[in-house]
Amino acid sequence: MKIRNLLVVRSCAIGDFVFNLPALTALERTHSDARFTLVGNASTLEFAREFVAVKKIYSIESPPWSRLFYEPVSGLEFDSAIVWMKDETIVGNLRLSGIPVIRRDPFPAHGHAADHLLRTLNLDRPPLPDLWAPDSNDVVIHPGSGSPKKNWPHFEELVDRLPNVVVFMPLPLGEAARSAGEGFRSSSNLWPSPGTSALRLPRRPMLENLCLSEVFRHLRRCRAYIGNDSGITHLAAYLGCPTIALFGPTDPRVWGPIGCRARIIWKSKLEDITVDEVVQSLHATHT
């Protein structure tokens, strides 16, 4: 069957969607004329344009897509739809809207999450992309993640040890971002006291409040990237930037970043990863 107009429903965070990119790339190789309409967290899905042919991107919370949670929608014209969600409601309403649908569980029972998503479509993993085009000696550090438990506690010392460091804080500063950034000690002058509007990092430049396209551009051009188990880390690794990912409570055999220059340092206790280990890994990174 020739597929040109393909709907993909995947509502997730940045890191989870990065794991979907090999499956979308393999689909595009199988159906060379395919153009993807992506529905989910619109701001998260935007960077897919860098890797596959995207026709449109929509928020799943906006009409008519939000109506699929409770009723079919007329006038949707797609050759097929792929829904990586546990909830069957949207699948049923898409079918009632006249669209052939493949629904698959987004979470793996075994193996790496990216390989699981490929298996759901019986596709082989395609070659990893390489969009890295460095033009600076910057080492980008992102001390945050989606959970304080994933945040390595020694970033302040690492910043002091490395030249040409640029600190990422891509999201608007607030309680969520503050929680995500607890890798910097709250007692340090590197982290703002309650009520302040910006981080104070007099010794190192910092990039704040960036949209994903700006983050992508900086990651392509820097010399290397160091971060926790976070969406930004997964994005850096996947585009080909030399990436050092620091893992503790999460198993990287399932959730580790994929990329042609990705390195993972994993210890059961995240705090047991030493600054020396990270610095040595950075020096060993082929750039």
C-alpha positions in Angstrom: 0.0 0.0 0.0 1.4 3.4 -1.0 1.2 5.9 1.9 1.6 9.6 1.3 -0.4 11.3 4.0 0.4 9.7 7.4 -1.1 10.8 10.8 1.1 10.0 13.9 -0.4 10.5 17.3 2.3 10.6 20.0 1.8 12.7 23.1 5.0 12.6 25.2 8.1 14.6 26.4 11.1 15.4 24.4 13.2 12.3 25.3 10.4 9.9 24.6 9.8 11.4 21.2 13.5 11.2 20.3 13.1 7.4 20.6 10.3 7.6 18.0 12.5 9.3 15.4 14.2 6.0 14.2 10.8 4.5 13.6 9.6 7.6 11.7 12.9 7.7 9.7 12.5 4.0 8.9 8.8 4.6 7.8 10.0 7.4 5.5 12.5 5.1 3.9 9.9 2.5 3.4 7.3 5.0 2.0 9.5 7.6 0.3 6.5 9.9 -0.6 5.2 9.9 3.0 4.6 13.2 4.7 3.9 13.2 8.4 1.1 15.0 10.3 2.1 14.9 14.0 -0.3 15.3 16.8 0.7 15.5 20.5 2.7 18.1 22.5 3.2 20.5 19.6 6.3 22.3 21.0 8.0 18.9 21.6 7.2 17.6 18.1 8.6 20.6 16.3 12.2 19.4 16.1 11.0 16.4 14.1 11.2 18.7 11.1 15.0 18.3 11.3 14.9 14.6 10.7 11.8 13.6 8.6 9.3 15.2 6.2 6.7 16.9 8.4 3.6 18.3 6.8 1.8 19.7 9.8 2.1 19.7 13.6 -0.9 20.0 15.9 -1.5 20.1 19.7 -3.6 17.2 20.8 -5.4 19.6 23.2 -6.7 21.8 20.3 -9.7 21.1 18.1 -10.5 19.0 16.1 -7.9 16.7 17.7 -9.1 17.1 21.2 -12.6 15.9 20.1 -11.1 12.5 19.4 -11.1 11.9 23.2 -14.9 11.6 23.1 -16.2 11.4 19.5 -15.2 10.8 15.8 -14.3 13.8 13.6 -15.4 14.2 10.1 -13.3 15.5 7.3 -10.0 14.0 8.3 -8.2 12.7 5.2 -5.2 10.4 5.9 -4.0 7.2 4.2 -3.3 5.7 7.6 -2.7 6.6 11.2 -0.2 5.3 13.8 -1.1 5.9 17.5 1.5 5.1 20.1 -0.8 5.4 23.2 -2.2 3.1 25.8 -5.6 4.7 25.6 -7.9 3.1 23.0 -10.4 6.0 22.9 -8.6 8.0 20.3 -8.0 4.9 18.2 -11.6 4.0 18.2 -12.7 7.5 17.2 -10.1 7.7 14.4 -11.5 4.4 13.0 -15.0 5.7 13.2 -13.7 8.8 11.4 -12.8 6.5 8.5 -9.1 6.3 9.0 -7.2 2.9 9.1 -5.3 2.9 12.4 -2.3 1.0 13.9 -2.2 1.3 17.7 0.8 0.2 19.6 1.9 0.4 23.3 4.7 3.1 23.5 6.5 1.4 26.4 8.9 -1.6 25.9 8.5 -4.9 27.6 12.2 -5.6 26.9 15.1 -4.0 25.1 15.7 -0.4 24.3 12.7 1.9 23.9 13.7 3.0 20.4 14.1 -0.6 19.2 10.7 -1.4 20.7 9.0 1.4 18.7 10.7 0.0 15.6 9.5 -3.5 16.4 5.9 -2.3 16.7 6.1 -1.6 12.9 8.4 -4.5 12.0 11.1 -2.1 10.9 14.9 -2.3 11.3 16.8 0.5 13.0 18.0 3.0 10.3 21.5 4.6 10.4 21.9 7.2 13.1 21.8 10.8 11.9 24.8 13.1 12.0 23.8 16.8 12.0 26.7 18.0 14.1 28.5 20.9 12.6 30.7 22.4 15.3 32.0 26.0 15.0 32.9 26.7 18.6 34.9 25.2 21.5 31.8 25.5 23.8 31.0 22.7 26.1 27.3 22.9 26.8 26.1 21.7 30.2 22.5 21.2 31.1 22.1 20.5 34.9 18.4 19.8 34.8 16.0 16.9 34.0 12.4 16.0 34.6 13.1 14.7 38.1 15.4 15.8 40.9 16.3 12.1 41.3 18.0 12.2 37.9 20.1 15.2 38.6 23.8 14.6 39.2 24.9 16.7 42.2 28.4 17.7 41.1 27.8 20.1 38.2 29.1 23.1 40.1 32.5 21.5 40.6 32.5 20.4 36.9 31.8 23.9 35.8 34.9 25.1 37.8 37.0 22.4 36.1 36.2 23.0 32.5 37.0 25.9 30.1 34.5 27.2 27.6 31.4 26.1 29.5 28.0 27.3 28.5 25.1 26.4 30.8 21.7 25.6 29.3 18.5 26.4 31.2 16.2 26.2 28.2 12.8 26.4 30.0 11.3 29.5 31.6 12.5 29.8 35.2 9.9 28.8 37.7 9.2 26.1 40.2 9.3 23.4 37.6 12.6 24.6 36.2 13.9 25.2 39.6 13.1 21.6 40.6 14.7 20.3 37.5 17.9 22.2 38.2 18.7 20.9 41.6 22.0 19.6 40.3 23.3 23.1 41.3 23.3 23.3 45.1 20.6 25.6 46.4 23.1 27.2 48.8 25.4 28.2 45.9 25.4 31.6 44.2 24.9 29.6 40.9 21.2 29.1 41.7 18.7 31.9 42.4 17.0 32.5 45.7 13.2 32.4 45.6 11.7 35.3 43.8 14.7 36.0 41.5 14.1 35.9 37.8 17.5 34.5 36.5 20.4 32.3 37.4 23.5 34.1 38.6 26.6 32.5 37.0 29.3 35.2 36.9 32.1 32.9 35.8 30.3 31.2 32.9 27.8 32.3 30.2 24.3 30.9 30.4 21.6 30.4 27.9 18.1 30.8 29.3 14.5 30.5 28.1 15.4 29.0 24.7 12.8 27.4 22.4 13.7 24.0 21.0 14.8 25.3 17.6 17.3 27.5 19.4 18.5 24.6 21.6 18.9 22.5 18.5 21.1 25.2 16.8 23.4 25.5 19.8 23.7 21.7 20.2 24.7 21.4 16.6 27.5 24.0 16.9 29.1 23.2 20.3 32.1 21.0 20.8 30.4 18.7 23.3 27.5 18.3 25.6 27.2 17.0 29.2 23.8 16.4 30.9 21.6 14.2 33.0 18.9 11.7 31.8 16.8 14.4 30.2 15.1 15.3 26.9 17.8 17.8 26.0 20.5 15.1 26.5 18.6 12.7 24.2 18.2 15.4 21.6 21.9 16.3 21.7 23.0 12.6 21.4 20.6 11.9 18.5 21.6 14.7 16.3 25.2 13.6 16.6 26.7 16.0 19.1 29.4 14.4 21.3 27.3 13.7 24.4 28.1 12.5 27.9 25.0 11.3 29.6 25.0 10.8 33.4 22.7 8.0 34.5 21.7 6.7 38.0 18.2 5.5 38.8 17.2 4.9 35.2 18.5 1.9 33.2 20.2 3.2 30.1 19.9 -0.3 28.4 16.2 0.7 28.0 16.2 4.5 28.2 19.8 5.5 27.3 20.4 8.1 24.6 21.1 6.9 21.1 23.6 8.7 18.9 26.7 8.2 16.9 28.8 10.1 19.5 26.9 9.3 22.7 28.7 8.1 25.9 26.9 7.0 29.0 28.3 7.0 32.5 26.0 4.8 34.7 26.2 4.0 38.4 23.5 2.8 40.7 24.1 5.8 42.9 24.2 8.9 40.6 26.3 10.8 43.2 29.0 8.1 42.9 29.9 9.4 39.4 33.0 11.6 40.0 33.9 14.8 38.3 37.2 13.2 37.3 35.3 10.5 35.4 33.3 13.1 33.5 36.3 15.2 32.7 38.2 12.1 31.5 35.3 11.0 29.4 35.1 14.4 27.8 38.8 14.3 26.9 38.3 10.9 25.4 35.4 12.1 23.3 36.2 12.1 19.6 35.6 15.6 18.2 
